[in-house]
Amino acid sequence: MKLSQRMDQLAPYLFVEINKKIAEKRARGEEVISFGIGDPDIPTPPNIIEKLCEAARDPANHRYPETDGLPALRQAMAAWYKRRFEVTLDPNSEVLPLIGSKEGIGHAAFCFLDQGDVALVPDPAYPVYAISSKLAGGEPYYLPLTEANRFIPDLGSIPQEILSRAKVLWLNYPNNPTGAVAELEFFNRAVEFARQNNLAICHDGPYTEVAYDGYKPVSYLQAEGAREVGIEFHSLSKSYNMTGWRIGMAVGNAGMIDALKRVKSNLDSGIPQAIQYMAIEALNGPQEVIAQHNNIYQRRRDLVVDVLNDIGCIAAAPKASLYVWAKIPPGFTSMEFSASLLEQVGVLVIPGTGYGPSGEGFVRLSLTLPDAALVKALSKLSAWQDSHNRFKSKH
């Protein structure tokens, strides 16, 4: 048996390898507390679960769903965008429900890239942007996100030879992994840049509802002319603690939405209808839970930032997202620092290089640990310096 050549480019997904390391240590009886995956520990709100149970008992929801989702779901998604961002969407042509936004992001590359085309991808970034581009036959061109540019890509630095082959620009704010935010002025510039260079913009915005200190992130679609050149991916995963239910959306340019729908219709059978009904309840129902959850994350954020700075990292409190992006102490690479924390005190953080070369010198910590585990993990982190110094003296 011979695998396809594309498998040579496809390393195991980052968190598969991380979970494997955790399992190995736990199998040896060692405790590991993970700041790894951004998977909310707070349960899905009860009203949403109740709607799922009600819908699951209806035999009409036991059959194949439609690829483009229930009309009521598309209408709920459009209405949510109108209330939240003052963006008006046609639910029949500009809204497409997804089996989680990751699914839509993975399929999008097949809509826009032919063999040898270039995708402009942030670095560091959610790995799926680059991986899906490679699977579609495209070539990622990495746009460094650095402290110097406030983790915003310098679009003017892209060589003309690359721009002549580029077909899509990936953006993601509030950002994973850096926690950076972008304002409307940047999105306006990005739209103009895309117009000038005949690019499609794909903006990934699943963290707009996870924000702190009164900050309200904007949507890419609020930029002038945004729908002429782009779409936005969003998700119910982080807003309503629904990661396990797998439901999100793509919204924006009707032609791009239609292309994504055509790809999906050939590869999947849509979202189970009972889950669609719980999403309708989430979008149309009480929204107070979002602020309640954010208060919990904000308290955790402040605790994490304080401890990181105490052990020699440099960490600023992010305005949004579920992550703290911390500069590591001198004398380590990101991998070395992460390995030291894991070996010395049993705390797992993600090395920045897991998100791209420009992540070197940083680690990412998620704020989705239950409070008891968080307190224990922070106590272990506080003890890391002494443990590390003892380890060095022995070796």
Contacts in CASP RR format, 6 or more apart in sequence:
PFRMAT RR
TARGET T0000
AUTHOR 0000-0000-0000
METHOD contacts of the structure
MODEL  1
MKLSQRMDQLAPYLFVEINKKIAEKRARGEEVISFGIGDPDIPTPPNIIE
KLCEAARDPANHRYPETDGLPALRQAMAAWYKRRFEVTLDPNSEVLPLIG
SKEGIGHAAFCFLDQGDVALVPDPAYPVYAISSKLAGGEPYYLPLTEANR
FIPDLGSIPQEILSRAKVLWLNYPNNPTGAVAELEFFNRAVEFARQNNLA
ICHDGPYTEVAYDGYKPVSYLQAEGAREVGIEFHSLSKSYNMTGWRIGMA
VGNAGMIDALKRVKSNLDSGIPQAIQYMAIEALNGPQEVIAQHNNIYQRR
RDLVVDVLNDIGCIAAAPKASLYVWAKIPPGFTSMEFSASLLEQVGVLVI
PGTGYGPSGEGFVRLSLTLPDAALVKALSKLSAWQDSHNRFKSKH
6 134 0 8 1.000
6 135 0 8 1.000
6 137 0 8 1.000
9 134 0 8 1.000
9 135 0 8 1.000
10 131 0 8 1.000
10 134 0 8 1.000
10 135 0 8 1.000
13 127 0 8 1.000
13 131 0 8 1.000
14 127 0 8 1.000
14 350 0 8 1.000
14 354 0 8 1.000
14 355 0 8 1.000
15 36 0 8 1.000
15 37 0 8 1.000
18 34 0 8 1.000
18 36 0 8 1.000
18 37 0 8 1.000
18 348 0 8 1.000
18 350 0 8 1.000
21 342 0 8 1.000
21 348 0 8 1.000
22 32 0 8 1.000
22 34 0 8 1.000
22 348 0 8 1.000
25 32 0 8 1.000
25 342 0 8 1.000
25 346 0 8 1.000
26 32 0 8 1.000
30 346 0 8 1.000
31 346 0 8 1.000
32 342 0 8 1.000
32 346 0 8 1.000
32 347 0 8 1.000
32 348 0 8 1.000
33 346 0 8 1.000
33 347 0 8 1.000
33 348 0 8 1.000
33 369 0 8 1.000
33 373 0 8 1.000
33 376 0 8 1.000
33 377 0 8 1.000
33 380 0 8 1.000
34 347 0 8 1.000
34 348 0 8 1.000
34 369 0 8 1.000
35 304 0 8 1.000
35 347 0 8 1.000
35 348 0 8 1.000
35 349 0 8 1.000
35 350 0 8 1.000
35 364 0 8 1.000
35 365 0 8 1.000
35 366 0 8 1.000
35 369 0 8 1.000
35 377 0 8 1.000
36 348 0 8 1.000
36 349 0 8 1.000
36 350 0 8 1.000
36 364 0 8 1.000
36 365 0 8 1.000
36 366 0 8 1.000
37 366 0 8 1.000
37 368 0 8 1.000
38 322 0 8 1.000
38 323 0 8 1.000
38 366 0 8 1.000
38 367 0 8 1.000
38 368 0 8 1.000
39 243 0 8 1.000
39 366 0 8 1.000
39 368 0 8 1.000
40 237 0 8 1.000
40 238 0 8 1.000
40 241 0 8 1.000
40 243 0 8 1.000
40 293 0 8 1.000
40 322 0 8 1.000
40 368 0 8 1.000
41 368 0 8 1.000
41 369 0 8 1.000
41 370 0 8 1.000
42 241 0 8 1.000
42 293 0 8 1.000
42 296 0 8 1.000
43 49 0 8 1.000
43 241 0 8 1.000
44 240 0 8 1.000
44 241 0 8 1.000
44 242 0 8 1.000
44 245 0 8 1.000
44 278 0 8 1.000
45 240 0 8 1.000
45 241 0 8 1.000
45 282 0 8 1.000
45 286 0 8 1.000
45 289 0 8 1.000
47 281 0 8 1.000
47 285 0 8 1.000
47 286 0 8 1.000
48 240 0 8 1.000
48 242 0 8 1.000
48 278 0 8 1.000
48 281 0 8 1.000
48 282 0 8 1.000
49 278 0 8 1.000
51 277 0 8 1.000
51 278 0 8 1.000
51 280 0 8 1.000
51 281 0 8 1.000
52 245 0 8 1.000
52 274 0 8 1.000
52 275 0 8 1.000
52 277 0 8 1.000
52 278 0 8 1.000
54 277 0 8 1.000
55 61 0 8 1.000
55 273 0 8 1.000
55 274 0 8 1.000
55 276 0 8 1.000
55 277 0 8 1.000
55 278 0 8 1.000
56 274 0 8 1.000
58 274 0 8 1.000
60 273 0 8 1.000
61 272 0 8 1.000
61 273 0 8 1.000
61 274 0 8 1.000
61 277 0 8 1.000
63 273 0 8 1.000
64 269 0 8 1.000
64 270 0 8 1.000
65 269 0 8 1.000
65 270 0 8 1.000
65 271 0 8 1.000
65 272 0 8 1.000
65 273 0 8 1.000
65 276 0 8 1.000
66 270 0 8 1.000
67 261 0 8 1.000
67 264 0 8 1.000
67 265 0 8 1.000
67 268 0 8 1.000
67 269 0 8 1.000
67 270 0 8 1.000
68 74 0 8 1.000
68 96 0 8 1.000
68 97 0 8 1.000
68 261 0 8 1.000
69 97 0 8 1.000
69 270 0 8 1.000
69 271 0 8 1.000
69 276 0 8 1.000
70 273 0 8 1.000
70 276 0 8 1.000
70 277 0 8 1.000
70 280 0 8 1.000
71 91 0 8 1.000
71 92 0 8 1.000
72 280 0 8 1.000
73 97 0 8 1.000
73 276 0 8 1.000
73 279 0 8 1.000
73 280 0 8 1.000
74 91 0 8 1.000
74 92 0 8 1.000
74 95 0 8 1.000
74 96 0 8 1.000
74 97 0 8 1.000
75 91 0 8 1.000
76 279 0 8 1.000
76 280 0 8 1.000
76 283 0 8 1.000
76 284 0 8 1.000
77 89 0 8 1.000
77 91 0 8 1.000
77 95 0 8 1.000
77 97 0 8 1.000
77 249 0 8 1.000
77 251 0 8 1.000
77 283 0 8 1.000
78 88 0 8 1.000
78 89 0 8 1.000
78 90 0 8 1.000
78 91 0 8 1.000
78 94 0 8 1.000
78 95 0 8 1.000
78 251 0 8 1.000
79 283 0 8 1.000
79 284 0 8 1.000
80 283 0 8 1.000
80 284 0 8 1.000
81 87 0 8 1.000
81 88 0 8 1.000
81 89 0 8 1.000
81 219 0 8 1.000
81 221 0 8 1.000
81 251 0 8 1.000
82 88 0 8 1.000
82 89 0 8 1.000
84 208 0 8 1.000
84 219 0 8 1.000
85 218 0 8 1.000
85 219 0 8 1.000
85 221 0 8 1.000
85 222 0 8 1.000
86 222 0 8 1.000
87 219 0 8 1.000
87 221 0 8 1.000
87 222 0 8 1.000
89 95 0 8 1.000
89 251 0 8 1.000
89 252 0 8 1.000
90 254 0 8 1.000
93 254 0 8 1.000
93 257 0 8 1.000
93 258 0 8 1.000
94 227 0 8 1.000
94 251 0 8 1.000
94 252 0 8 1.000
94 253 0 8 1.000
94 254 0 8 1.000
94 257 0 8 1.000
95 249 0 8 1.000
95 250 0 8 1.000
95 251 0 8 1.000
95 252 0 8 1.000
95 257 0 8 1.000
96 249 0 8 1.000
96 250 0 8 1.000
96 251 0 8 1.000
96 257 0 8 1.000
96 260 0 8 1.000
96 261 0 8 1.000
96 264 0 8 1.000
97 247 0 8 1.000
97 248 0 8 1.000
97 249 0 8 1.000
97 270 0 8 1.000
97 271 0 8 1.000
97 276 0 8 1.000
97 279 0 8 1.000
98 104 0 8 1.000
98 233 0 8 1.000
98 247 0 8 1.000
98 248 0 8 1.000
98 249 0 8 1.000
98 250 0 8 1.000
98 264 0 8 1.000
98 271 0 8 1.000
99 246 0 8 1.000
99 247 0 8 1.000
99 248 0 8 1.000
99 268 0 8 1.000
99 270 0 8 1.000
99 271 0 8 1.000
100 235 0 8 1.000
100 237 0 8 1.000
100 246 0 8 1.000
100 247 0 8 1.000
100 248 0 8 1.000
101 204 0 8 1.000
101 205 0 8 1.000
101 206 0 8 1.000
101 233 0 8 1.000
101 234 0 8 1.000
101 235 0 8 1.000
101 237 0 8 1.000
101 248 0 8 1.000
101 249 0 8 1.000
101 250 0 8 1.000
102 128 0 8 1.000
103 246 0 8 1.000
103 264 0 8 1.000
103 268 0 8 1.000
104 233 0 8 1.000
104 250 0 8 1.000
104 260 0 8 1.000
104 264 0 8 1.000
105 126 0 8 1.000
105 128 0 8 1.000
105 129 0 8 1.000
105 132 0 8 1.000
105 202 0 8 1.000
105 204 0 8 1.000
105 233 0 8 1.000
106 128 0 8 1.000
106 131 0 8 1.000
106 132 0 8 1.000
106 135 0 8 1.000
107 132 0 8 1.000
107 260 0 8 1.000
107 263 0 8 1.000
107 264 0 8 1.000
107 267 0 8 1.000
108 132 0 8 1.000
108 168 0 8 1.000
108 202 0 8 1.000
108 231 0 8 1.000
108 233 0 8 1.000
108 250 0 8 1.000
108 260 0 8 1.000
109 119 0 8 1.000
109 132 0 8 1.000
109 133 0 8 1.000
109 135 0 8 1.000
109 136 0 8 1.000
109 138 0 8 1.000
109 168 0 8 1.000
110 132 0 8 1.000
110 136 0 8 1.000
110 263 0 8 1.000
111 256 0 8 1.000
111 259 0 8 1.000
111 260 0 8 1.000
111 263 0 8 1.000
112 119 0 8 1.000
112 167 0 8 1.000
112 168 0 8 1.000
112 200 0 8 1.000
112 202 0 8 1.000
112 256 0 8 1.000
112 259 0 8 1.000
113 119 0 8 1.000
113 133 0 8 1.000
113 136 0 8 1.000
113 137 0 8 1.000
113 138 0 8 1.000
113 167 0 8 1.000
113 168 0 8 1.000
114 137 0 8 1.000
114 138 0 8 1.000
114 167 0 8 1.000
115 137 0 8 1.000
115 138 0 8 1.000
116 137 0 8 1.000
116 138 0 8 1.000
116 139 0 8 1.000
116 165 0 8 1.000
117 137 0 8 1.000
117 138 0 8 1.000
117 139 0 8 1.000
117 165 0 8 1.000
117 166 0 8 1.000
117 167 0 8 1.000
118 138 0 8 1.000
118 139 0 8 1.000
118 140 0 8 1.000
118 141 0 8 1.000
118 162 0 8 1.000
118 165 0 8 1.000
118 166 0 8 1.000
118 167 0 8 1.000
119 129 0 8 1.000
119 130 0 8 1.000
119 133 0 8 1.000
119 138 0 8 1.000
119 139 0 8 1.000
119 140 0 8 1.000
119 141 0 8 1.000
119 166 0 8 1.000
119 167 0 8 1.000
119 168 0 8 1.000
119 169 0 8 1.000
119 170 0 8 1.000
120 141 0 8 1.000
120 143 0 8 1.000
120 153 0 8 1.000
120 158 0 8 1.000
120 162 0 8 1.000
120 166 0 8 1.000
120 168 0 8 1.000
120 169 0 8 1.000
120 170 0 8 1.000
120 199 0 8 1.000
121 129 0 8 1.000
121 130 0 8 1.000
121 133 0 8 1.000
121 140 0 8 1.000
121 141 0 8 1.000
121 142 0 8 1.000
121 143 0 8 1.000
121 170 0 8 1.000
122 129 0 8 1.000
122 142 0 8 1.000
122 143 0 8 1.000
122 145 0 8 1.000
122 153 0 8 1.000
122 170 0 8 1.000
122 171 0 8 1.000
122 172 0 8 1.000
122 175 0 8 1.000
123 142 0 8 1.000
123 143 0 8 1.000
123 144 0 8 1.000
123 145 0 8 1.000
123 355 0 8 1.000
123 356 0 8 1.000
123 357 0 8 1.000
123 358 0 8 1.000
123 359 0 8 1.000
124 145 0 8 1.000
124 177 0 8 1.000
124 178 0 8 1.000
124 352 0 8 1.000
124 353 0 8 1.000
124 354 0 8 1.000
124 355 0 8 1.000
124 356 0 8 1.000
124 358 0 8 1.000
124 359 0 8 1.000
124 362 0 8 1.000
125 145 0 8 1.000
125 170 0 8 1.000
125 172 0 8 1.000
125 176 0 8 1.000
125 177 0 8 1.000
125 355 0 8 1.000
125 356 0 8 1.000
126 172 0 8 1.000
126 176 0 8 1.000
126 177 0 8 1.000
126 204 0 8 1.000
126 355 0 8 1.000
127 354 0 8 1.000
127 355 0 8 1.000
129 140 0 8 1.000
129 170 0 8 1.000
129 172 0 8 1.000
129 202 0 8 1.000
129 204 0 8 1.000
130 140 0 8 1.000
130 142 0 8 1.000
133 139 0 8 1.000
133 140 0 8 1.000
133 168 0 8 1.000
134 140 0 8 1.000
139 165 0 8 1.000
141 158 0 8 1.000
141 162 0 8 1.000
141 166 0 8 1.000
142 356 0 8 1.000
142 357 0 8 1.000
142 358 0 8 1.000
143 153 0 8 1.000
143 154 0 8 1.000
143 155 0 8 1.000
143 157 0 8 1.000
143 158 0 8 1.000
144 153 0 8 1.000
144 154 0 8 1.000
144 358 0 8 1.000
145 151 0 8 1.000
145 152 0 8 1.000
145 153 0 8 1.000
145 175 0 8 1.000
145 178 0 8 1.000
145 180 0 8 1.000
145 358 0 8 1.000
146 358 0 8 1.000
147 327 0 8 1.000
150 180 0 8 1.000
151 175 0 8 1.000
151 178 0 8 1.000
151 179 0 8 1.000
151 180 0 8 1.000
152 180 0 8 1.000
152 182 0 8 1.000
152 186 0 8 1.000
153 171 0 8 1.000
155 169 0 8 1.000
155 189 0 8 1.000
155 190 0 8 1.000
155 193 0 8 1.000
156 193 0 8 1.000
158 166 0 8 1.000
163 197 0 8 1.000
166 197 0 8 1.000
166 199 0 8 1.000
167 199 0 8 1.000
167 200 0 8 1.000
168 199 0 8 1.000
168 200 0 8 1.000
168 201 0 8 1.000
168 202 0 8 1.000
169 190 0 8 1.000
169 193 0 8 1.000
169 194 0 8 1.000
169 199 0 8 1.000
169 200 0 8 1.000
169 201 0 8 1.000
169 202 0 8 1.000
170 202 0 8 1.000
170 203 0 8 1.000
170 204 0 8 1.000
171 182 0 8 1.000
171 187 0 8 1.000
171 190 0 8 1.000
171 201 0 8 1.000
171 202 0 8 1.000
171 203 0 8 1.000
171 204 0 8 1.000
171 220 0 8 1.000
172 203 0 8 1.000
172 204 0 8 1.000
172 205 0 8 1.000
173 180 0 8 1.000
173 181 0 8 1.000
173 182 0 8 1.000
173 186 0 8 1.000
173 203 0 8 1.000
173 205 0 8 1.000
173 217 0 8 1.000
173 220 0 8 1.000
174 180 0 8 1.000
174 181 0 8 1.000
174 205 0 8 1.000
174 207 0 8 1.000
174 208 0 8 1.000
174 210 0 8 1.000
174 211 0 8 1.000
174 217 0 8 1.000
174 318 0 8 1.000
174 319 0 8 1.000
174 320 0 8 1.000
174 321 0 8 1.000
175 181 0 8 1.000
175 182 0 8 1.000
175 207 0 8 1.000
175 321 0 8 1.000
176 207 0 8 1.000
176 321 0 8 1.000
176 322 0 8 1.000
176 323 0 8 1.000
177 323 0 8 1.000
177 325 0 8 1.000
177 350 0 8 1.000
177 352 0 8 1.000
177 355 0 8 1.000
177 359 0 8 1.000
177 362 0 8 1.000
177 364 0 8 1.000
178 323 0 8 1.000
178 325 0 8 1.000
178 362 0 8 1.000
179 207 0 8 1.000
179 318 0 8 1.000
179 319 0 8 1.000
179 320 0 8 1.000
179 321 0 8 1.000
179 323 0 8 1.000
179 324 0 8 1.000
179 325 0 8 1.000
180 318 0 8 1.000
180 325 0 8 1.000
181 215 0 8 1.000
181 217 0 8 1.000
181 318 0 8 1.000
181 319 0 8 1.000
181 320 0 8 1.000
182 218 0 8 1.000
183 218 0 8 1.000
184 218 0 8 1.000
184 222 0 8 1.000
184 223 0 8 1.000
187 203 0 8 1.000
187 218 0 8 1.000
187 220 0 8 1.000
187 222 0 8 1.000
187 223 0 8 1.000
187 226 0 8 1.000
188 223 0 8 1.000
188 224 0 8 1.000
190 201 0 8 1.000
190 220 0 8 1.000
190 223 0 8 1.000
191 201 0 8 1.000
191 223 0 8 1.000
191 224 0 8 1.000
191 225 0 8 1.000
191 226 0 8 1.000
191 228 0 8 1.000
191 229 0 8 1.000
193 199 0 8 1.000
194 200 0 8 1.000
194 201 0 8 1.000
194 229 0 8 1.000
194 230 0 8 1.000
195 228 0 8 1.000
195 229 0 8 1.000
199 229 0 8 1.000
200 229 0 8 1.000
200 230 0 8 1.000
200 231 0 8 1.000
200 253 0 8 1.000
200 256 0 8 1.000
201 220 0 8 1.000
201 226 0 8 1.000
201 229 0 8 1.000
201 230 0 8 1.000
201 231 0 8 1.000
202 230 0 8 1.000
202 231 0 8 1.000
202 233 0 8 1.000
203 220 0 8 1.000
203 230 0 8 1.000
203 231 0 8 1.000
203 232 0 8 1.000
203 233 0 8 1.000
204 232 0 8 1.000
204 233 0 8 1.000
205 219 0 8 1.000
205 220 0 8 1.000
205 232 0 8 1.000
205 233 0 8 1.000
205 234 0 8 1.000
205 235 0 8 1.000
206 233 0 8 1.000
206 234 0 8 1.000
206 235 0 8 1.000
206 237 0 8 1.000
206 238 0 8 1.000
206 239 0 8 1.000
207 217 0 8 1.000
207 238 0 8 1.000
207 320 0 8 1.000
207 321 0 8 1.000
207 322 0 8 1.000
208 217 0 8 1.000
208 218 0 8 1.000
208 219 0 8 1.000
208 234 0 8 1.000
208 239 0 8 1.000
208 320 0 8 1.000
209 238 0 8 1.000
209 239 0 8 1.000
209 290 0 8 1.000
209 294 0 8 1.000
210 238 0 8 1.000
210 239 0 8 1.000
210 293 0 8 1.000
210 294 0 8 1.000
210 297 0 8 1.000
210 320 0 8 1.000
210 321 0 8 1.000
210 322 0 8 1.000
211 217 0 8 1.000
211 294 0 8 1.000
211 319 0 8 1.000
211 320 0 8 1.000
212 294 0 8 1.000
212 297 0 8 1.000
212 298 0 8 1.000
212 301 0 8 1.000
212 317 0 8 1.000
212 318 0 8 1.000
212 319 0 8 1.000
212 320 0 8 1.000
213 298 0 8 1.000
213 319 0 8 1.000
215 319 0 8 1.000
215 320 0 8 1.000
217 319 0 8 1.000
217 320 0 8 1.000
219 232 0 8 1.000
220 226 0 8 1.000
220 230 0 8 1.000
220 232 0 8 1.000
221 227 0 8 1.000
221 232 0 8 1.000
221 251 0 8 1.000
221 252 0 8 1.000
226 232 0 8 1.000
226 252 0 8 1.000
227 252 0 8 1.000
227 253 0 8 1.000
227 254 0 8 1.000
228 253 0 8 1.000
229 253 0 8 1.000
230 252 0 8 1.000
230 253 0 8 1.000
230 256 0 8 1.000
231 250 0 8 1.000
231 251 0 8 1.000
231 252 0 8 1.000
231 253 0 8 1.000
231 256 0 8 1.000
231 257 0 8 1.000
231 260 0 8 1.000
232 250 0 8 1.000
232 251 0 8 1.000
232 252 0 8 1.000
233 248 0 8 1.000
233 249 0 8 1.000
233 250 0 8 1.000
234 248 0 8 1.000
234 249 0 8 1.000
234 250 0 8 1.000
234 251 0 8 1.000
235 247 0 8 1.000
235 248 0 8 1.000
235 249 0 8 1.000
236 242 0 8 1.000
236 245 0 8 1.000
236 247 0 8 1.000
236 248 0 8 1.000
236 279 0 8 1.000
236 282 0 8 1.000
236 283 0 8 1.000
237 243 0 8 1.000
237 244 0 8 1.000
237 245 0 8 1.000
237 247 0 8 1.000
237 248 0 8 1.000
238 322 0 8 1.000
239 282 0 8 1.000
239 290 0 8 1.000
240 282 0 8 1.000
240 289 0 8 1.000
240 290 0 8 1.000
241 293 0 8 1.000
242 278 0 8 1.000
242 279 0 8 1.000
242 282 0 8 1.000
245 275 0 8 1.000
245 278 0 8 1.000
245 279 0 8 1.000
246 271 0 8 1.000
246 275 0 8 1.000
247 271 0 8 1.000
247 275 0 8 1.000
247 276 0 8 1.000
247 278 0 8 1.000
247 279 0 8 1.000
248 279 0 8 1.000
250 256 0 8 1.000
250 257 0 8 1.000
250 260 0 8 1.000
251 257 0 8 1.000
264 270 0 8 1.000
271 279 0 8 1.000
296 371 0 8 1.000
297 322 0 8 1.000
297 367 0 8 1.000
300 367 0 8 1.000
300 369 0 8 1.000
300 371 0 8 1.000
300 374 0 8 1.000
301 317 0 8 1.000
301 318 0 8 1.000
301 324 0 8 1.000
301 367 0 8 1.000
302 317 0 8 1.000
303 374 0 8 1.000
303 378 0 8 1.000
304 315 0 8 1.000
304 324 0 8 1.000
304 365 0 8 1.000
304 367 0 8 1.000
304 374 0 8 1.000
304 378 0 8 1.000
305 315 0 8 1.000
305 316 0 8 1.000
305 317 0 8 1.000
305 324 0 8 1.000
307 378 0 8 1.000
307 381 0 8 1.000
307 382 0 8 1.000
308 314 0 8 1.000
308 315 0 8 1.000
308 324 0 8 1.000
308 326 0 8 1.000
308 365 0 8 1.000
308 381 0 8 1.000
309 315 0 8 1.000
310 382 0 8 1.000
311 329 0 8 1.000
311 381 0 8 1.000
311 382 0 8 1.000
311 384 0 8 1.000
311 385 0 8 1.000
312 329 0 8 1.000
312 385 0 8 1.000
313 326 0 8 1.000
313 327 0 8 1.000
313 328 0 8 1.000
313 329 0 8 1.000
313 363 0 8 1.000
314 326 0 8 1.000
314 327 0 8 1.000
315 324 0 8 1.000
315 325 0 8 1.000
315 326 0 8 1.000
315 327 0 8 1.000
317 324 0 8 1.000
318 324 0 8 1.000
318 325 0 8 1.000
322 366 0 8 1.000
322 367 0 8 1.000
322 368 0 8 1.000
323 364 0 8 1.000
323 365 0 8 1.000
323 366 0 8 1.000
323 367 0 8 1.000
324 364 0 8 1.000
324 365 0 8 1.000
324 367 0 8 1.000
325 362 0 8 1.000
325 363 0 8 1.000
325 364 0 8 1.000
326 362 0 8 1.000
326 363 0 8 1.000
326 364 0 8 1.000
326 365 0 8 1.000
327 361 0 8 1.000
327 362 0 8 1.000
328 334 0 8 1.000
328 337 0 8 1.000
328 361 0 8 1.000
328 362 0 8 1.000
328 363 0 8 1.000
329 337 0 8 1.000
332 340 0 8 1.000
332 361 0 8 1.000
333 351 0 8 1.000
333 353 0 8 1.000
333 360 0 8 1.000
333 361 0 8 1.000
334 351 0 8 1.000
334 352 0 8 1.000
334 353 0 8 1.000
334 354 0 8 1.000
334 359 0 8 1.000
334 360 0 8 1.000
334 361 0 8 1.000
334 362 0 8 1.000
334 363 0 8 1.000
335 351 0 8 1.000
335 353 0 8 1.000
337 349 0 8 1.000
337 351 0 8 1.000
337 361 0 8 1.000
337 363 0 8 1.000
338 348 0 8 1.000
338 349 0 8 1.000
338 350 0 8 1.000
338 351 0 8 1.000
338 363 0 8 1.000
340 384 0 8 1.000
340 388 0 8 1.000
340 391 0 8 1.000
341 347 0 8 1.000
341 348 0 8 1.000
341 349 0 8 1.000
341 381 0 8 1.000
341 384 0 8 1.000
342 348 0 8 1.000
344 384 0 8 1.000
344 387 0 8 1.000
344 388 0 8 1.000
344 391 0 8 1.000
345 380 0 8 1.000
345 381 0 8 1.000
345 383 0 8 1.000
345 384 0 8 1.000
345 387 0 8 1.000
346 380 0 8 1.000
347 377 0 8 1.000
347 380 0 8 1.000
347 381 0 8 1.000
347 384 0 8 1.000
349 363 0 8 1.000
349 364 0 8 1.000
349 365 0 8 1.000
350 363 0 8 1.000
350 364 0 8 1.000
350 365 0 8 1.000
351 363 0 8 1.000
352 359 0 8 1.000
352 360 0 8 1.000
352 361 0 8 1.000
352 362 0 8 1.000
352 363 0 8 1.000
352 364 0 8 1.000
353 359 0 8 1.000
353 360 0 8 1.000
355 364 0 8 1.000
369 377 0 8 1.000
END
